[in-house]
Amino acid sequence: MDDLLYISELIRKSWSDKLTETEKKYLDTWISKSEANRRLFEAGKERLERDLLNLEQYDIESATKRIFARVENNTENVASLPGITNRKKLWWMAAASAIFIVAFGIWVFRPSQVEPQAKHTPSQIEQDSLKIIPGGNNAVLTLSDGSLIILDSAADGLISNQGTAKVIKLESGKLAYNTVSSGKAASPVYNTISTPRGGQYQVTLPDGTVVWLNSASSVSFPTVFDETARQIKITGEVYLEVAPLINNSNQAKIPFVVKIASSSGTHVGEVQVLGTHFNINAYDDEGAVRTTLLEGAVKCINGSNNMILRPGQQANFSGSRISVKNDIDTDRVIAWKNGTFLFDSEDIESIMRQISRWYDIKVSYKGVISKEAFSGIVSRSSDLEQVLKIMEAGGVKFSIEGRKIIVMQ
């Protein structure tokens, strides 16, 4: 283990060209020892690059400091890694440099990935969860005629002509709608993009608005917006960066309206915006629909009630009411969009709902459910094994039966 720790430190230093000549020779010797070592080194680089791209817009350092400050002020029910302190705290990652530990270090020490060691007996989690991988860019496009296109397997380039718009799959895997004519279709043409559990996707709408879809979510929209209003419908969780759009005839801003529906299609509220960045979480199992504003202004409407939000505020739709929370940690709210799980004093049920959607697994509980709160950061590209092992270190126990996780005390 000491040798592996030293090797992992050399690999980390090699990424920033900080190896001494002696260290470089030692690492080169280790890499050349076997094909398994070489593959491990290359896979580590690829994984780091992917995770850094995911975390590119995410301020890990400030988020970590924020979590630590909150944990220090509320330590009574926060679970911890054994041996770090007598108080119950769980700090999944201690600083930005700890991304290395989760994204590569823990993975590099997983016995199934390194050269065989003498008489290692894999844990039950290792044996069962290796076949459960994280989600990815998976989505289905439903065209106006009802035909379906599996987007992750569709070839890059033109996918379909929809009204006066061309549907293009970009090399990045994202979807874009390009209007090819200023003329209007005889009637509105609607498309729907849906992500399964274990899926996510990004699409640029005809007006330039960018939509990110989390797992088990959907967005329905016209392939060409008119000059009076832009309206879409969403389910699940989405993050939107709405493009400002001007009506050419009267130079007025064209409003953007998001209709929010439950998974069964029941209308639960709407959000009206004029160029802004915001997140909507409308999962049925979360208890309330939450709209969080990052930039600009939005008007949340629920029946006869309405509320205008400022950046950093969150509106909660519950029944026919709207309540507002201030000083929301927006980094935590959109962590999913940046490729990260960020938990800030969350209970085990809340955490497992997020994990179950991303890894497409079922979760059940045995015995008394822990009321302890957990805080930490972990990449969404981590294998399920890594996530569960870290949580087990905080005192939670798991049993795995196929694609079902049983949480135990």
N, C-alpha and C positions, 0 to 999 in steps of 0.2 A: 504494500500500500504506500509506503514512503516513496518508493521508486515511481509509482504511478502519480503521486502528488507532485513529485519533482518534474516528471515528464509533462504533466498538464500545465505546470507553471511555465515550462519552456515553450510549450505550444502557444500559450497566451502571449508570451513576450515576443514570439516570432511574428505574431500578427501586427505588431507595432514596430518591428525591426529593432528590437532592443537586446538581442542576444549578443553575448560576448563570443569570441572565436571558439573558446573552449565549450561553451554551452551549445553553439551551433553544431560542432562536431559530435557532441553527445547526442543531440536530437537527431542528426542525420544518421548516426549509427543505429539508433533505436528504430527509425523509420525503415531503414534498409534491412532490418533483422527479419521481417516477414511481410507478406502481402497484407495480412490482417492489420498490422501497424500502419502501413501506408494508407490503406482504405480508411482507417480510423482518423488519421491526420487530415486527409482530404475531405472526409464527410464533416469533420469538425469545422473546417473553414467554410464549407457550403452552408452549414447550419448557422454559423455566426453571421454570415452575410445576409441570410434570409431574415434572421431575427432582428438584425440592426436595421434592415429596410422596414420591417414591421414597426419598429420602435423609433423610426426616424423623427417623427413629429411628437414624440412623447418625452416629456421632461422627467426622466427617472429620478434624478437627484432631488428635485424639489418635491416630487410626489412622495419619495421615501422620507424626506425630512418632515413632511406634513403628517404622514402616517405615524412616525415616531413621536411627534409632538402630541398627537391625539392619544396614542397609546400611553404615554407618560402621564397624561392627565386623566386617564380612565383605565386603570390597571386591574380593577377588581375582577372582571369577568373575561379577560383577554388571555387566550391560551398561549403557551410558549414552547419553544424547543427545550427539551430536557438538558439540564446542565448549564444553561446560559445564565439563569437567574432563579432565585427561589420563588419569585412572583410568576404568575402564569401569563406568559406572553408568547406569541408566535410571530417572529419576524422572518418571513420567508426569504427576504433578500435584504441584506444590511446596507447596501449602497449600490451605486450604478455598476461598480466593478463586479458585483455579485451576479450580474446577468451571466457572466462566464460560468458560474457554478451551476445555475439552472439550465442554461442553454447548451452547455458543453460538459462542465465538470462532472455533474451527477451522471450524465449520460455516458461519459467516458469510463466511469467506474462501474457501470452496470455489467455484471459478470458476463452476460450474453454477448457483449460487444467487444470484449477484450480477449486476449489470448487465454486459453483455458488455464485456470488455476486448480491446484490440487483439491479434489474432493469438495468442490463448492456445491451446495444444495440450494437451488433457487427458492426464494420465498413464494408463497401462494400468489401474492400480487404479481411477482415477476412472471410466474407461469401463466396466469390467467389473463393479465392485462396487456401482454405483449401484442396480442392480436387486435387490440383496441387502439386505433390511431386517431390523432386529432382531425377535426374537420378541415375543409378546404374550399376552394372556389367552385362550388357546385350549385347549379340553378337550372330551372326550366323556364323557357319562354313560351307563353301561350299566345298564339297569333289571333287575329280577329276572326278567323274562320274556325277556331278551336283546335287547330293542329298544334302539336307540341314539338319543341326543339330543345334537346339536352345541350345546354350551352358549354359545359366543360368538355364535351367530346366533339362539338361542332368545329369545323375548320375556320381559320382566321379569314376575314374578308366579308363580302356581302352574304348575309344570311337570308334576307327577305326584303321585298318591296312591300311597304305597308302604307297605302294611300299615297301621299306625296312625299313620303319619307323612306329613306334606305336604312335598313338595320345592319350595322357593321360590327363584327367582332374584331377588336383590335389585337395586335400582337401581344399586348400585355394581358390578354384574357378578358378585358373589360368590354362592355357593350356600349355602343353609341348610336344615336339616331340623328341622321343628317337629312334635313329638309332639302329636297332637290327642286322644288317648285313653289312659287309664291301662291299658286292657285289653291283653292280649297277643295277638299274631297266632297263628294255628294253628301256624305254623312260621316260623323266622327268615327275613326278607326281606333279601337282600343287594343292595347297589349297588356299582358300581365307577366311579371317576372317573379317567380317563387323560389325560395331556398328551402331545402329539406332540413331536418335536424342534422347537424354536422355539416352544414353548408353556409356559405356567405357569398356575396357578390356585389359588384359595383357597376352602376349604369349611369351614363350621361343622357338626360332627357332631351327632347327636341329643343327646349329653350336654353340649354346649357346648364341647367340645374344638375348637380351630381348627387346621386343617392347611393348610400351604402346599406346593404341589407344584412342583418345578423341571421343566425340560424332560425328556421321555422318562421319565415317572414315573407311578405309579398308587397309588391307595389303595382297598382293598375293605373294606366295613364293613356291619354290620347296620343297618337303618333305625331300629331301636329296640334299645337295650341292655337286657339283663336286670339283675337286682339282685345277681348273684353275680360277674360278670366282664364286662369290656369288652375285646373283642379285634378288632384290625384287621390287615390285611396290606398291606405296601407293597413297591414296587419303585422303583428309581431313587433320587431324592433328595427328602426331605421334611423340613420343619421343623414341629414340633408344640408347641403350648401346651395341655397336658392340663388339663382342668377337674377339680377335686376333686369326687368324687361320693360321697354317703353312702347306705348301704342303710337305707331307712326302717324296716325291721323290727328290725334289731339295731344300728343306728347305726354300723356299721363302714364304713370306707372301701372303696369298690369298686375293686379293682385294674384297671389299664389295661395291656394287653399288645399289643406290636407285633411281629407275625411278619414277618421280613425274607426276601424271596425274590429270586432272580436274575430276569433278564428272561425266562428259560425257565420260571420257576415253581418252581425248585428251592429248598427251604428252606435258608437259610444262617445262621440264628440268630434270636434274639428279644431284646426289651428289655421289662422289666417296670418300671412306674412307678406313683407315687402322687401325681400332681399336680406337673408339672414342665415345663421348657422344654428341648428338645433337638433336635438335627439328626442325621439318618441319611443317609449317602451310601452307596448300595449299587449303583452303576453297575458293570456287568460289566467295563468296560475300565479301571477304576481300581485293579485288583489286590487290593484288600481292602475289606471293609465297615467304615466308620468311624462310630461313634456319639459325638457330642460333646455334653456336658452344659453348659447355661448356668445353669439354676436347679434346685434341688430335689435329687433323687437317683434314680438308675436302676440296675437290676440287669441286666447284660448276660449272656446265656446262649448258649453255643455247645457243644452236646452235653453232656458231663459237666462242662464248665468254666463258671465264672461269675465275675463281677467286679462290685463295686458302685462306681459312679463318684461323684466329688465335682465340683461346678461347676469348670469350667476343665480338666477331664480329657477324654481321648478314648480310647475303646476301639477296637482294630483287630481285626476277625475275619479270621483267615487260616487256611484249612484247619479244623482242629479246635481251634485255639489262640486265646487272647485276650491281647493285650498292651495296656498302658496308657501313654499319654503324658500328661505333666503340663504345666501352664502353656500351654495351647493359646490361640492368638489367636482367640477366639470371634467377634470382629467379621469376621475374614476368612472364617470358616466359613459364616456366615449372610449374607455380603455379597449373595449372589444373591437372597435373600429381600427385601432392602432395595433392590433395583434397581441393584446395583453389581457390577462385577468388581473384586476386590481381590487383587492378586498380591503375594506376599511371598517373594522369592527362589525363584521357581518356574521350572522348566525349560520350554523352548518346547513340548515335547510335552504337558505338563500344561495349559498355557495353551490350546493349540489344541484339546484335548479339550473344554474348557469352551466355547470359541468355536464349535466345530462343532455342539455340541448347541443352543446358543442361536440361531444363525443358520441352522440346518438345512443345513449344508454338509458336504462330504466333504473330508478333508485327506490329502495324501500328502507324502512327503519325497524330495528329490533331493539326492544327495551326502551328505556327512558332516553329521550332525545336531549342531547347536550344543549345548554343555554349559553355556553361560552361563546365569546366573540373572537373572530379571527381576522387578522390583518396581514397583508402581504401582496407581493407582485410575482407573477410567474407568466412566462410566455405561453401563448395559446398554441404554439407549435410543439410544446412539450408532449411527450407520450403520456397517456393516462397513468402509467406506472409511476412516473416521476411525481405527478401531482398527488397521487394517493400516498406515496411514501413520505412526502413532506408533511402531509396532513396527519399521517400516523405518528410522526415524530411529535406532533402537538397533542397526542392523546386520543385521537379518533381511530377506531378500528373498522376495517372493511372486510367483507367476504364477497367474492365474485362468483357468480353463476352465469356463465355465458356472457351476455351483454346486460346483465343485471347486477347492480352493486347494492349490497346490504350494509347499511351503516349501523355499527354496534358500539356499545360502551364497554 
